[in-house]
Amino acid sequence: MLRSIQGPADNLEAHAKEFLENKEWPKDFIYVIDPDYTMVNAYRLRWDAPKETAYPSTFVLNQRGMVRFSKISHSHGDRTKASDVLEELKHLVEP
């Protein structure tokens, strides 16, 4: 699973470290920083609002790297539910 931390390069690495402190994340999570909004802009996820950087977004990829599920939320209240992701993962078993 990939978690992206976006924002201006000023202090972004410190912000990312603070985000990760004192949390027990699964070993298979991958974290990246996106100081220039390269990924956010490439996927049209830029949320240009005060104190925001990107729309809350969830993507599930299969073993071949193909997107099998995606949800881009245009509000914080519309974020993907864990149950939706778990249901989609059931369909990823491929021969």
C-alpha positions, 0 to 999 in steps of 0.5 A: 500500500502506498501513502503519499505525503504532499506539500511544499518542499519546505519542511516536508520531510519533517512533516512526513517524519512527524506523521509516521512517529508513534504509529504502528503501520503495516510493514508493507506500506510504502510512503513517498513524499511529493514536494513538487506535486508531480504525482498529484498533478499527474493523476489530477488529484490537486485540491487547491484549497486553503490547507489542502494539497490533494483530494483524499484518494484510494487506489487498489492495484492488482499484481500486474500494477493495473488499477482495479479500484479507485475513488477520489473523494472531493470532501473529507467526509466521502473518504473510502471506507476500509470495508469497500477496499477489503471487498475489492481485494476479494476480487483480486485473486487472479490465476 
